[in-house]
Amino acid sequence: AGGPEQDAISWPLVDVYMGDERVVAPDDPDANQRLVREALLDGLGAAGPVGSFTPMPTTGPVEDCVAEYQWSIAAVLAGPGIDLIHLGLGPDGHTASLFPNAPTLNAGPDELVAATQDPNGRNPHPRMTVTLPVINAARCAVFTVAGESKRDAIAALRRGDDIPGARVK
């Protein structure tokens, strides 16, 4: 059986979506969905399976993948909404795959999912990301940040600098 934290959650009622993804095969070592499966979903055991897992599609033309996930996220927002979004923070202040100075930071309310890449070239692979309108529609946003490399990003966030992570409400 799971630990007390797992037992406190009714996992069959939880639907899991991705906030961003690298456009690689689902089982690629760099695939976020692989990490979610291995670190969270596969470890639930007796706690039961989640209600659903909807990874970002990563095969076929990127525009088609974006359009397909846009539809999925629009349906969630039009229905039950997003209760919790779990985010990280990169050393440059990016969150999801919303990088500093990227045009995706200015997505309008109808652009829920966007193709993107790191304009500074530090993060490999083309990516897909939910946009700030999606992130800020969540009832609760939580950041998990660890490591010395993130110290400057945390300091910028605390100062109120205009980094992508600071645009999360």
N, C-alpha and C positions, 0 to 999 in steps of 0.2 A: 504494500500500500504506500501511498505517498506520504510525505511529511505533513505537519499541521497546516502549512501554507497551502499545499495542494488540496488537502481535505476541505479547506474553507471555501474553495471555489467550485461551483457547479460547472465543471468543464464542458459537459454536453450542451450547455447554454451559451458557450463562448464561441464566437465566430472570429477567426483570425485573418487579417488582411495585411499586406505588406505596404510599408511607407515608401520604400525605394528598393531598387534592384539593379544589379549589374546585368547588362544584356549578354549573358553567357548561358550555357546549358544548365538546366536545373540541378544537376549533380556536380557541377564544376566546383572546385575548391573555393572560388571567389563568389559563389552564388549565396546571396542572403537567405533565400528560401531553404537551401540545404542546411545552413546554420540554424534556422528556426526549427526545422524538422528535428535535427540532431540534438539541439540544446533544450528544446521545450517539448515539442509534440511527442517524440519517441520516448521521452522519459516519464510521461504521465502514468503509464502502467495501469494499475487498478483504479486510478482516479478517473479513468474513462477517457474516451476520445473527445476532442473538441467538437463543437457543433458543426463547424466547417473550417476549412483552410483554403483560402483563395489567393494563391501566389500570383505575382505579376507574370503574364505570359512573356516568354523571352525567345520564342522561335518564330521565324517569319520576319517580314519587314517591321522595323521599329515603329513606324507610324500605325500599323495594324495592331501591334501589341498595346500601344498607348490608347488607341481608340477602344479596344476591348476592355482594358482596365478602367478607362474613363466611364464606361457604361456600368461596370461593377460598382465603382465608388459612388456614382450618381444614384444608383439604386439604394445603397446603404444610407446616403444622406437624405434621400427622399423618404426612406422608411424609418428604421429604428435609430439611425444616427450612430455616431462613434462615441462610445463611453470613455475609452482610454486610448491614448496614442503614446507609445513608448519610443523615445528618441535618443539618439546619441549626439555628441558634439565633437566635430573634428578639430584638429589643431588650428585650422584656419577659420574656425567658427561656423563651418557648414553643419547643417542638420538635414536629415533625410539626404537627398542628393541636391540640396539647394545650396549652391556654392556662392561665395562672395562675388559680387559684380556680374552674376549670371542673369540673363533676361528672365529666367523662370521665377526670380524673386518678385517680379511685378505681374505675375499671372492674375488675370481677372477672375471673377467669381464663377465663370463657366468653364475655365480651364482647370480641371481637377487633377489631371495627370499629364506630365510633360516628359518628353525626351530631353536629356541633358548630358553634359559631360563637364568635367572639371576644367574651367578655362585656364587654370594654372598648370595643368598637366600632371599634378601630383597623384591623382587617383586614376588608375587605369580603367579601361573599358567604358564604352558608352553606357548610359544609365537611363532609368526611368524613375520618376519620383512623383509622389503626391505633392501638391502645391500648398502654399500657405493658406488659401481658403479652406482646404480640407483639414489641415492641421489645426487651424484656429476654430473649426467647427466642432472639434472634439470637446466633450464635457470636461476632460482632464488631460493634461499633457505632463508627462514625466520624462525627465532626462536622467540617463545613467552615464556618468562621465568618470573615467579613471585614467591614471597615468600622467607622468610628468610632462609628456608632450602636449597635454591639454591645458597646462597651467596658464599660458598666455590667453587662450580662448576664454577660460573662466574669468580671468581678470578683466578682459574686454567686456564680457557679459555683465559683470558687476559694475563696471564703469558706465554702462549704458551705451557702449559703442554700437554702431549700426552694423552688426554682424548678423548673418542669417538666423542664428539661434536666438538672438534678441528680438526677432520679429514674431516669435511664438507667444501667443497671448496666454 
